[in-house]
């Protein structure tokens, strides 16, 4: 009886710590939104840029062509002087066929516990960071990728449900990317659970499967390689290694930038929630065994945010680190002729 009681006590303490950690996640997100008061003002951007929201919340977890074609929703942000940005409906097919498809496209995938409306506000904050630090020399298309991540009661339940939901979300993103012309210049920035979605999409495009979810028919099987950045990535540090859950990622990327923070509370307590023992999150220290990646290691760069961000998971605090974010934006926007991924470093 005594050992059983002790095990229950350990389990209870673990749940308590996990609850605090996951609660911190929600608080961090709300803090990020609260701190972003300027988000209600019109975004400062070139009139030739496009700001769009692609919303899969009506698609739910369906993973088929018909559901995506009929239920994927698109809105365009129209900024007017001295007014809040207006969002107007638009046909998502325009993104595939119109003349602006040739411009660089940056897709931001948000994290967990983001409700509808918050996705727009946070996405505009990311766009501001991009326009301020990215040294843009041509018009861009900026897409906020919104997936069903609104908070549900109970932090542990929320974590588990959303962890499962990132798999269909990744398939849906991969499906959309496959609709774009093969020559499109596309970069992705994924934050927290959004990083899991971005990485999963690259794995699916590389021919991989996420618990049986894969693209059986491809429009553009030889798409131009993607540039990807992952901030506070909330998935196992070994997933992109050969034989693991996202093992096909590196076959699809021109460059992969991983922002790490060893003091981020969600990264620190990740191993308590995954049910697989002491496995670190990718966003804590980076790839678990980089030597297993072979020559692909040259396409990865680790950027350590630990000192600058410290004990925070809030996206706003990562975006505030101008020097490091500038490196990320410049790499995401680089052309093949100008790109220079600096020497890899692991921390």
C-alpha positions as CSV (number, residue, x, y, z in Angstrom):
1,X,0.0,0.0,0.0
2,X,2.7,2.5,0.9
3,X,4.6,2.3,-2.4
4,X,1.3,2.8,-4.2
5,X,0.5,5.8,-2.1
6,X,4.0,7.2,-2.8
7,X,3.5,6.7,-6.5
8,X,0.2,8.6,-6.3
9,X,1.9,11.4,-4.5
10,X,4.6,11.6,-7.1
11,X,2.0,11.6,-9.9
12,X,0.1,14.3,-8.1
13,X,3.2,16.5,-7.8
14,X,4.0,15.9,-11.4
15,X,0.5,17.0,-12.5
16,X,0.8,20.0,-10.2
17,X,4.1,21.1,-11.8
18,X,2.7,20.4,-15.3
19,X,-0.4,22.4,-14.5
20,X,1.8,25.3,-13.4
21,X,3.9,25.0,-16.6
22,X,0.9,24.8,-18.9
23,X,-0.8,27.5,-17.0
24,X,2.2,29.7,-17.6
25,X,1.7,29.0,-21.3
26,X,-1.8,30.5,-21.3
27,X,-0.6,33.4,-19.2
28,X,2.3,34.0,-21.5
29,X,0.0,34.1,-24.5
30,X,-2.5,36.5,-22.8
31,X,0.4,38.6,-21.7
32,X,1.8,38.7,-25.2
33,X,-1.6,39.9,-26.5
34,X,-2.0,42.4,-23.6
35,X,1.4,43.9,-24.2
36,X,0.6,44.3,-27.9
37,X,-1.7,47.4,-27.5
38,X,-0.5,48.8,-30.9
39,X,-1.9,45.6,-32.5
40,X,-5.3,47.4,-32.7
41,X,-3.8,50.2,-34.9
42,X,-3.3,49.7,-38.6
43,X,-0.1,47.8,-39.4
44,X,2.7,49.9,-41.0
45,X,3.4,48.2,-44.3
46,X,4.0,48.8,-47.9
47,X,0.8,49.2,-49.9
48,X,2.0,46.6,-52.3
49,X,2.4,43.9,-49.5
50,X,-0.4,41.5,-48.9
51,X,-1.5,40.4,-45.4
52,X,-3.7,37.4,-45.3
53,X,-5.3,35.0,-42.8
54,X,-5.9,31.4,-43.8
55,X,-8.2,29.8,-41.4
56,X,-8.7,26.0,-41.0
57,X,-11.0,26.2,-37.9
58,X,-14.0,25.3,-40.0
59,X,-12.1,22.4,-41.5
60,X,-11.5,21.0,-38.0
61,X,-9.4,17.8,-38.2
62,X,-10.6,16.7,-41.6
63,X,-7.8,15.7,-43.9
64,X,-9.2,15.4,-47.4
65,X,-9.2,17.5,-50.6
66,X,-12.9,18.3,-50.5
67,X,-13.0,19.5,-46.9
68,X,-10.0,21.7,-47.5
69,X,-11.2,23.1,-50.9
70,X,-14.7,24.0,-49.5
71,X,-14.0,25.0,-45.9
72,X,-10.6,26.7,-46.0
73,X,-11.3,30.4,-45.3
74,X,-9.3,33.3,-46.4
75,X,-9.4,37.0,-45.4
76,X,-7.2,39.9,-46.5
77,X,-6.2,42.7,-44.2
78,X,-7.0,46.2,-45.6
79,X,-5.3,49.0,-43.6
80,X,-6.7,52.5,-43.7
81,X,-5.2,55.6,-42.0
82,X,-6.1,56.1,-38.4
83,X,-8.4,53.1,-38.3
84,X,-8.2,49.5,-37.1
85,X,-7.3,47.1,-39.8
86,X,-10.3,45.7,-41.7
87,X,-10.5,42.0,-42.8
88,X,-12.3,41.3,-46.0
89,X,-13.2,37.8,-47.3
90,X,-11.2,36.5,-50.2
91,X,-11.1,33.3,-52.2
92,X,-8.1,31.3,-51.2
93,X,-7.7,30.1,-54.7
94,X,-6.5,33.6,-55.6
95,X,-3.3,32.9,-53.8
96,X,-2.6,30.1,-56.2
97,X,-3.5,31.7,-59.5
98,X,-3.1,35.5,-59.3
99,X,-0.1,37.4,-60.5
100,X,1.2,38.1,-56.9
101,X,2.0,34.4,-56.5
102,X,5.5,35.0,-57.7
103,X,6.3,37.3,-54.8
104,X,8.1,36.0,-51.6
105,X,5.6,34.4,-49.2
106,X,6.1,34.2,-45.5
107,X,3.7,32.0,-43.5
108,X,3.4,32.4,-39.7
109,X,1.9,29.5,-37.8
110,X,0.7,30.4,-34.3
111,X,0.9,28.3,-31.1
112,X,-1.6,26.9,-28.7
113,X,-4.5,28.6,-26.9
114,X,-5.0,31.2,-29.6
115,X,-8.7,32.1,-30.2
116,X,-10.1,33.5,-33.4
117,X,-9.3,37.2,-33.4
118,X,-6.2,36.7,-31.4
119,X,-4.7,35.0,-34.4
120,X,-5.1,38.2,-36.4
121,X,-3.6,40.4,-33.7
122,X,-0.6,38.2,-33.0
123,X,0.0,37.7,-36.7
124,X,0.1,41.5,-37.3
125,X,2.7,41.7,-34.5
126,X,4.9,39.2,-36.2
127,X,4.4,41.1,-39.5
128,X,5.6,44.3,-37.9
129,X,8.8,42.5,-36.7
130,X,9.3,41.3,-40.2
131,X,8.9,44.7,-41.8
132,X,11.0,46.4,-39.2
133,X,13.9,43.9,-39.3
134,X,13.7,42.1,-42.5
135,X,15.3,44.7,-44.8
136,X,12.6,44.2,-47.4
137,X,13.5,45.2,-50.9
138,X,10.4,43.9,-52.7
139,X,6.7,43.4,-51.9
140,X,5.8,40.3,-49.9
141,X,2.8,38.1,-49.2
142,X,2.4,37.5,-45.4
143,X,0.1,34.7,-44.4
144,X,-1.2,34.0,-40.9
145,X,-2.0,30.3,-40.7
146,X,-4.8,29.8,-38.2
147,X,-5.7,26.4,-36.8
148,X,-8.2,25.3,-34.1
149,X,-6.2,26.0,-31.0
150,X,-8.6,27.9,-28.8
151,X,-8.2,27.0,-25.1
152,X,-10.2,24.1,-23.6
153,X,-10.8,23.6,-19.8
154,X,-8.0,21.9,-18.0
155,X,-4.3,22.5,-18.9
156,X,-3.3,18.8,-19.1
157,X,-6.3,17.9,-21.3
158,X,-5.7,21.0,-23.4
159,X,-2.1,20.0,-23.9
160,X,-2.9,16.4,-25.0
161,X,-5.8,17.4,-27.2
162,X,-3.8,20.0,-29.0
163,X,-0.8,17.7,-29.4
164,X,-3.0,15.3,-31.3
165,X,-4.6,18.2,-33.3
166,X,-1.2,19.4,-34.6
167,X,-1.0,16.3,-36.8
168,X,-4.1,17.1,-39.0
169,X,-3.1,20.7,-38.8
170,X,0.3,19.8,-40.3
171,X,-1.3,17.7,-43.0
172,X,-3.6,20.7,-43.9
173,X,-0.7,23.1,-44.1
174,X,1.2,20.6,-46.3
175,X,-1.9,20.2,-48.5
176,X,-2.1,24.0,-49.0
177,X,1.7,24.3,-49.8
178,X,1.3,21.6,-52.4
179,X,-1.3,23.8,-54.2
180,X,1.2,26.6,-54.7
181,X,3.2,26.8,-57.9
182,X,6.3,24.7,-57.7
183,X,8.6,27.7,-58.2
184,X,7.0,29.8,-55.3
185,X,9.5,31.2,-52.8
186,X,7.9,30.2,-49.4
187,X,9.2,30.6,-45.9
188,X,7.6,29.5,-42.7
189,X,7.9,30.7,-39.1
190,X,6.3,28.4,-36.5
191,X,6.0,29.3,-32.8
192,X,5.6,26.7,-30.0
193,X,2.9,24.2,-31.2
194,X,2.9,26.1,-34.5
195,X,6.5,24.9,-34.9
196,X,5.2,21.4,-34.6
197,X,2.7,22.1,-37.3
198,X,5.4,23.6,-39.6
199,X,7.8,20.8,-39.1
200,X,5.1,18.2,-39.6
201,X,4.0,19.8,-42.8
202,X,7.6,19.6,-44.1
203,X,7.7,15.9,-43.1
204,X,4.4,15.2,-45.0
205,X,5.6,17.1,-48.1
206,X,8.7,14.9,-48.0
207,X,6.6,11.8,-48.3
208,X,6.3,11.1,-44.6
209,X,3.2,10.0,-42.6
210,X,1.9,11.4,-39.4
211,X,0.0,8.5,-37.8
212,X,-1.3,7.5,-41.2
213,X,-1.9,11.0,-42.5
214,X,0.0,11.6,-45.8
215,X,-0.5,13.2,-49.2
216,X,-1.5,10.4,-51.5
217,X,-1.6,12.7,-54.6
218,X,0.8,15.6,-55.2
219,X,0.3,18.6,-57.4
220,X,3.9,19.7,-57.2
221,X,6.1,16.9,-55.9
222,X,9.3,18.8,-56.8
223,X,8.5,22.1,-55.0
224,X,11.2,24.7,-54.5
225,X,12.8,24.1,-51.1
226,X,11.4,26.0,-48.1
227,X,13.2,28.2,-45.6
228,X,11.9,27.4,-42.1
229,X,12.3,29.0,-38.6
230,X,11.1,27.4,-35.4
231,X,10.7,29.5,-32.3
232,X,10.3,27.7,-28.9
233,X,9.5,24.5,-30.8
234,X,7.2,22.3,-28.6
235,X,8.1,18.8,-29.9
236,X,10.7,16.2,-29.2
237,X,14.3,17.2,-29.8
238,X,14.9,14.0,-31.8
239,X,11.9,14.1,-34.1
240,X,13.8,15.5,-37.2
241,X,16.5,12.8,-36.9
242,X,16.4,9.7,-39.2
243,X,13.8,7.1,-38.2
244,X,11.8,9.5,-36.0
245,X,8.4,11.2,-36.2
246,X,9.4,14.1,-38.5
247,X,12.4,12.4,-40.2
248,X,11.6,13.8,-43.7
249,X,11.9,17.4,-42.8
250,X,15.4,18.1,-44.0
251,X,14.5,16.8,-47.5
252,X,12.3,19.8,-48.0
253,X,14.2,22.7,-46.5
254,X,16.8,25.0,-47.9
255,X,17.6,26.2,-44.4
256,X,16.2,25.5,-40.9
257,X,16.7,28.0,-38.1
258,X,15.9,26.8,-34.5
259,X,15.5,29.4,-31.8
260,X,16.3,27.8,-28.4
261,X,15.8,29.0,-24.8
262,X,16.9,26.7,-21.9
263,X,14.9,28.8,-19.4
264,X,11.6,28.9,-21.3
265,X,9.2,27.3,-18.7
266,X,7.3,25.3,-21.4
267,X,10.6,24.0,-22.8
268,X,11.8,23.1,-19.3
269,X,8.7,21.2,-18.2
270,X,8.0,19.6,-21.6
271,X,9.4,16.2,-20.6
272,X,6.7,16.0,-17.8
273,X,3.9,16.1,-20.4
274,X,4.9,14.0,-23.3
275,X,4.5,10.6,-21.6
276,X,7.7,9.3,-23.1
277,X,10.1,9.9,-20.2
278,X,12.9,12.5,-20.1
279,X,12.8,13.8,-23.6
280,X,13.7,17.5,-24.2
281,X,11.8,19.8,-26.5
282,X,13.6,20.9,-29.6
283,X,13.1,24.5,-28.4
284,X,15.2,23.9,-25.3
285,X,18.6,23.0,-26.6
286,X,18.0,22.1,-30.3
287,X,18.5,18.8,-32.1
288,X,19.3,15.9,-29.7
289,X,21.9,14.1,-31.9
290,X,22.9,16.5,-34.7
291,X,25.6,14.1,-36.0
292,X,22.8,11.7,-37.2
293,X,21.7,14.3,-39.8
294,X,24.7,13.8,-42.0
295,X,25.3,16.5,-44.6
296,X,21.9,18.1,-43.8
297,X,23.5,19.5,-40.7
298,X,24.9,22.3,-42.9
299,X,21.4,23.6,-43.5
300,X,20.6,24.1,-39.8
301,X,21.4,27.0,-37.6
302,X,20.8,27.3,-33.8
303,X,20.1,30.7,-32.3
304,X,20.2,30.8,-28.5
305,X,17.7,33.2,-26.9
306,X,18.3,32.1,-23.3
307,X,20.0,35.2,-22.0
308,X,17.8,37.6,-23.9
309,X,14.4,36.1,-23.2
310,X,15.0,34.1,-20.0
311,X,12.1,32.6,-18.1
312,X,9.4,33.4,-20.6
313,X,7.4,31.6,-23.3
314,X,5.7,34.7,-24.6
315,X,6.2,35.3,-28.3
316,X,6.4,39.0,-27.7
317,X,9.6,38.6,-25.7
318,X,11.2,36.6,-28.5
319,X,10.2,39.2,-31.1
320,X,11.7,41.9,-28.9
321,X,15.3,40.5,-29.4
322,X,16.0,42.6,-32.5
323,X,19.4,41.3,-33.4
324,X,18.5,37.6,-33.3
325,X,15.1,38.2,-35.0
326,X,16.9,40.1,-37.7
327,X,19.1,37.1,-38.5
328,X,16.0,34.9,-38.7
329,X,14.0,37.3,-41.0
330,X,17.0,37.9,-43.3
331,X,17.5,34.2,-43.7
332,X,13.9,33.5,-44.3
333,X,13.8,36.2,-47.0
334,X,17.1,35.4,-48.6
335,X,17.3,34.4,-52.3
336,X,19.4,31.5,-53.4
337,X,22.0,33.9,-54.8
338,X,22.2,36.0,-51.6
339,X,21.7,33.3,-48.9
340,X,24.5,32.6,-46.5
341,X,23.6,30.4,-43.6
342,X,26.3,31.2,-41.0
343,X,28.3,28.5,-39.3
344,X,26.2,26.0,-37.3
345,X,26.5,26.3,-33.5
346,X,24.9,24.1,-30.8
347,X,24.4,25.4,-27.3
